Amino acid sequence: MQHPSETIQRTLVLLKPDAIERGLIGEITQRFERVGLKIAGLKMIWPTEETALKHYTEDLAERRGEHVRKMMVDMLVSGPVVAIALEGVEAVELVRKMVGETEPKKAAPGTIRGDYAHVSFKHADAKNIGIFNLIHASGSAEEAMQEVDVWFEPNEIHEFKPSYTGITMA
């Protein structure tokens, strides 16, 4: 479900098990709040394989291979995740910029991955594991709509006006 305004978007962030295990929930969530993004939904769950497969669709397997999809699913179901539905002006692009490159080694300092992770694809491949990159962020507005629906029921997304609405969500 997309927000009625064309520039106000809803996007999904997943704090993956490695972020949870390291105690980074507050620090990462605070970054999104600081830039004025609204948390419309937030919950901690331990994903089932069924949910992880809905999240990492067959399209991923076609693009990157079934082996990669399986590693990503295995990592996602290895522990609890925090699912966050964020709203804001061009939220998809903003969140992707804040998160940084998928490969933490290439993520710029100041991004979430650049500040809290350093693993490379080469290392993950050598260990035959998924890459520990802390966080997932929707790649497009269309993907965000699908992903929010995977992780949240309609009654778990909350409409309210934050006090700073006039500044960042006009």
Phi, psi and omega in degrees: 000120180269147178295147183303324180282142181292328181269340175274120182239157171249139180220162180251138170236135171243123169274115188283168182308325180293327176290321180294313182299329181272359178071038184257008184304306183297315182298317182288314181299321180299325179299318180292320179294322182300326180273001175096010175286142181265131174276108181269340178201143180205131176201153174254129177217158172259107187295145171275164176298324179300314179295317180298322178290328175291325180288307178267089189289171177299335176302322177298316179298322179293322182281318189245350181104146181296327179299316179295315179301316181297317178298320181292319177296314180302318180293318183295326182270003184282350180186181180291152174235158171249119178264131182229125172262117182251148176231145176172179179295120180044049187300324182300308181295317181299313181296317178301319179296319180291326182287317180095179182304148179301319178275110185308324180304328182265355183287136182289145172304144183099339174272164181300310179292323179295330182269334189237001181215160180213003187292150179250159174301321181302314179296313181298318179297319180297327179270354182057047179229163172290160182277133178278095182238018167073323197209147172244141173225136180306143183270344180205166179298321179294314178299320180300316180300315179295316184291320177301320179293332177291319190263340184230140168280155181306324181283359177263357176257126189247130177264121176202163179256114175291160183298336183264016185309316183296339183271312190245346187235021185305000000 
